[in-house]
Amino acid sequence: MPYTPLQDYVAAARSGSIVALPTDTVWGLAVTPDHSDKLYELKQRSLEKSLILMGASAADLWPYVTMEVAQWQTMTERYWPGQLTLVVPSTSKVPLVMHPKTPDTIGVRVPDHPIARQILALTGPLATTSANLSGQTTLASLDEVLAQFPHVYGLNDQALQTLVEPLGPDIVIPAPSGLPSTVAFWQSDHWQTIRQGTVYL
């Protein structure tokens, strides 16, 4: 798709179309959880690999998680927004198509990227994955994402400016780190790191 205005981008995301999402780690592809099959098909991704559910805040993700807030609040207050994905017990609100091989758990994250969080506040939590074909290098810019995936929606310059302006003149928009997030899995009474990224627990 061509670069689109903010209103069209949000409408596309809400209706189940795939959008390009900037994050603090890598450029991502995102879609509403109930349309997650589109991401698997587009990326040629194995169903063995679950998607990550991103939200604008921890509170937006609570309905998808069965854990008591106190069990993961310490982690979210310390590391979110940030490059830490928490794999936690999920509720039935998470569609099976988003995690077909791990139906009892889901990875959740709030990215440390102000534009991403503004987008997620407008769309609601989205199923996400890195912007690349499975097994290939992640794409480094929106131009690259839309060149490889021409049917994905991306924000035009005016839309980006609209999102940046309310943040104030001193806001710094981080460049993607290029590294995947650290992944921690909840094991009954403690967290176990299952993928090491930029966050060390």
C-alpha angles and dihedrals in degrees: 000000000000121000104285139206117259095254093053092044093052092045090051092049093048092049093055103265120138117254133190110245126196113220139173092256110036138333108282142203115225139186138163110283094247090059096049092122087074091064093050091050096044095048096036084234124174115250086226088077118073123214125241121246111220126194138179091243141004089254090060089057099046095088089062095052130072097200122106110258092239091061094064104017093094090057095045094046091051102039108023129124084039153090097294125110117198118206106208141162109284135217127227087263087082107083114236090233088068095058108014096163097039104039095161098056139043135190113235132186144168108213123225092232118106095207092049091051092049090051092048090049088058098042102032122234114335135201107243143188136166117285103251142081109275112278094014131105116281115254116252104208143025089251090058093046094052092043092056095036106033094173093059119100119240132183118254122225094265091052091051090049090051090055095045099048097070090053092070134242095286097055116124116208106210121229112234111272090223090227127104119248122265109259121213123186123208110236107189095278108008144035122255120198109229098170124027117218133150094308115078115199 
